[in-house]
Amino acid sequence: MSGQNEKTRPLALVTGATSGIGKAITIELVRLGHDVIAQGRNETVLDELSDHQGVTPLNLDLSDMGELSTALEGAQVDVLINNAGIMPPAVSFVEMEQAHIDATLQVNLGAALAVTRAVLPGMVARRKGHVFFTGSTSGQAPFPNMAVYGASKAALSSFAAALRCDLSGSGVRVTEIVAGRVETKLYRDALSDQARSDMYAAFDPVQPEDVARMMGTVLTFPAHVDVTRFDILPTAQFVGGGGFASKGK
Ligand SMILES: NC(=O)c1ccc[n+]([C@@H]2O[C@H](COP(=O)([O-])OP(=O)(O)OC[C@H]3O[C@@H](n4cnc5c(N)ncnc54)[C@H](OP(=O)(O)O)[C@@H]3O)[C@@H](O)[C@H]2O)c1
């Protein structure tokens, strides 16, 4: 695994690097001079990413964490982007299948905690590092048909805040990215193609590159400055009552 030997460039690990926000963040980290372990399952995109200098693909299914410690053995990760996530079918909780509940909690929450647990001791020992979590406005306010997804993101938000307490004085920074609607493939299983395109057509969504740019700004602050959380939403979106304003309003 990249990062085993003497390092000249900082090493980042991005989960969910093969699509949307994670892919844009991976490319931004390369631009900022990082080597990147890019985790995902899509072989085609992993191959494409490995064309970028310093990117090491990691094909790992986060619903089965058995291979995690082997995969990360020896890697001295400086920046961890806990980003992989899934959106289960958008149905009322009473109709939701247990398999979708389990998968959502595992990929969105369980995996982020496990990867963080694996990487953090090295950061603490080296007295530096930065851990990001891709949270969501769904973890800050209720949305219909998103109870489990929202619960996974609310838990992630709480975890990130408490982790910061545990890490106080360690030199390791923690940032939660609270994202509103970003135009990605996240809703591929949750909504029909038509419903997805209607959702994005109703207003101007944030683009993955916008989130990556903000992540880069936060990361490049001096080591003694920690932006603990940033919210990034479409200008037309508001949270906590009304959902979305329509475009132009
Ligand atoms: N898009 C939004 O509006 C929005 C808003 C708030 C928060 N978020 C959060 O942003 C993060 C990134 O989502 P996105 O919008 O960029 O969606 P996306 O385009 O669907 O990307 C999701 C990523 O997660 C990976 N992933 C999913 N299940 C996995 C598994 N079992 N094992 C390994 N990797 C897995 C995917 O990899 P493979 O395809 O290779 O499996 C993919 O790289 C998620 O945590 C999401 O909840 C998104």
The ligand as an SDF file (V2000), in Angstrom:
LIG
                    3D

 48 52  0  0  0  0  0  0  0  0999 V2000
  -25.4100   14.1340   -3.3700 N   0  0  0  0  0  0  0  0  0  0  0  0
  -25.9780   14.7680   -2.3530 C   0  0  0  0  0  0  0  0  0  0  0  0
  -26.9500   15.5410   -2.5250 O   0  0  0  0  0  0  0  0  0  0  0  0
  -25.4500   14.5900   -0.9590 C   0  0  0  0  0  0  0  0  0  0  0  0
  -25.8990   15.4490    0.0450 C   0  0  0  0  0  0  0  0  0  0  0  0
  -25.4230   15.2840    1.3370 C   0  0  0  0  0  0  0  0  0  0  0  0
  -24.4990   14.3100    1.6060 C   0  0  0  0  0  0  0  0  0  0  0  0
  -24.0760   13.4670    0.6130 N   0  0  0  0  0  0  0  0  0  0  0  0
  -23.1190   12.4300    0.9730 C   0  0  0  0  0  0  0  0  0  0  0  0
  -21.9670   12.5460    0.1540 O   0  0  0  0  0  0  0  0  0  0  0  0
  -21.2980   11.2790    0.1080 C   0  0  0  0  0  0  0  0  0  0  0  0
  -20.9220   10.9800   -1.3250 C   0  0  0  0  0  0  0  0  0  0  0  0
  -22.1170   10.7760   -2.0740 O   0  0  0  0  0  0  0  0  0  0  0  0
  -22.3220   11.2610   -3.5740 P   0  0  0  0  0  0  0  0  0  0  0  0
  -23.4430   12.2050   -3.5580 O   0  0  0  0  0  0  0  0  0  0  0  0
  -21.0240   11.6600   -4.1750 O   0  0  0  0  0  0  0  0  0  0  0  0
  -22.8960    9.8970   -4.2050 O   0  0  0  0  0  0  0  0  0  0  0  0
  -22.3530    8.8830   -5.2890 P   0  0  0  0  0  0  0  0  0  0  0  0
  -22.0160    9.6100   -6.5460 O   0  0  0  0  0  0  0  0  0  0  0  0
  -23.3960    7.8240   -5.3560 O   0  0  0  0  0  0  0  0  0  0  0  0
  -21.0180    8.2860   -4.6560 O   0  0  0  0  0  0  0  0  0  0  0  0
  -21.0620    7.3460   -3.5920 C   0  0  0  0  0  0  0  0  0  0  0  0
  -19.7070    6.7040   -3.4040 C   0  0  0  0  0  0  0  0  0  0  0  0
  -19.7930    5.7730   -2.3080 O   0  0  0  0  0  0  0  0  0  0  0  0
  -19.2290    4.5320   -2.7120 C   0  0  0  0  0  0  0  0  0  0  0  0
  -19.8900    3.3980   -2.0610 N   0  0  0  0  0  0  0  0  0  0  0  0
  -21.2240    3.2040   -1.9120 C   0  0  0  0  0  0  0  0  0  0  0  0
  -21.4470    2.0120   -1.3290 N   0  0  0  0  0  0  0  0  0  0  0  0
  -20.2350    1.4470   -1.1280 C   0  0  0  0  0  0  0  0  0  0  0  0
  -19.8000    0.2210   -0.5490 C   0  0  0  0  0  0  0  0  0  0  0  0
  -20.6610   -0.7140   -0.0770 N   0  0  0  0  0  0  0  0  0  0  0  0
  -18.4790   -0.0470   -0.4950 N   0  0  0  0  0  0  0  0  0  0  0  0
  -17.6050    0.8450   -0.9790 C   0  0  0  0  0  0  0  0  0  0  0  0
  -17.9290    2.0440   -1.5340 N   0  0  0  0  0  0  0  0  0  0  0  0
  -19.2530    2.3250   -1.5970 C   0  0  0  0  0  0  0  0  0  0  0  0
  -19.4520    4.4780   -4.2080 C   0  0  0  0  0  0  0  0  0  0  0  0
  -18.4990    3.6190   -4.7660 O   0  0  0  0  0  0  0  0  0  0  0  0
  -18.8310    2.4890   -5.8980 P   0  0  0  0  0  0  0  0  0  0  0  0
  -19.8490    3.1020   -6.8080 O   0  0  0  0  0  0  0  0  0  0  0  0
  -17.5030    2.2610   -6.5620 O   0  0  0  0  0  0  0  0  0  0  0  0
  -19.3430    1.3350   -5.1480 O   0  0  0  0  0  0  0  0  0  0  0  0
  -19.2390    5.9190   -4.6270 C   0  0  0  0  0  0  0  0  0  0  0  0
  -17.8690    6.1730   -4.8290 O   0  0  0  0  0  0  0  0  0  0  0  0
  -22.2540   10.2700    0.7460 C   0  0  0  0  0  0  0  0  0  0  0  0
  -21.8630   10.0090    2.0640 O   0  0  0  0  0  0  0  0  0  0  0  0
  -23.5810   11.0050    0.7470 C   0  0  0  0  0  0  0  0  0  0  0  0
  -24.4460   10.5500    1.7520 O   0  0  0  0  0  0  0  0  0  0  0  0
  -24.5020   13.6090   -0.6570 C   0  0  0  0  0  0  0  0  0  0  0  0
  1  2  1  0
  2  3  2  0
  2  4  1  0
  4  5  1  0
  4 48  2  0
  5  6  2  0
  6  7  1  0
  7  8  2  0
  8  9  1  0
  8 48  1  0
  9 10  1  0
  9 46  1  0
 10 11  1  0
 11 12  1  0
 11 44  1  0
 12 13  1  0
 13 14  1  0
 14 15  2  0
 14 16  1  0
 14 17  1  0
 17 18  1  0
 18 19  2  0
 18 20  1  0
 18 21  1  0
 21 22  1  0
 22 23  1  0
 23 24  1  0
 23 42  1  0
 24 25  1  0
 25 26  1  0
 25 36  1  0
 26 27  1  0
 26 35  1  0
 27 28  2  0
 28 29  1  0
 29 30  1  0
 29 35  2  0
 30 31  1  0
 30 32  2  0
 32 33  1  0
 33 34  2  0
 34 35  1  0
 36 37  1  0
 36 42  1  0
 37 38  1  0
 38 39  2  0
 38 40  1  0
 38 41  1  0
 42 43  1  0
 44 45  1  0
 44 46  1  0
 46 47  1  0
M  CHG  2   8   1  16  -1
M  END
$$$$
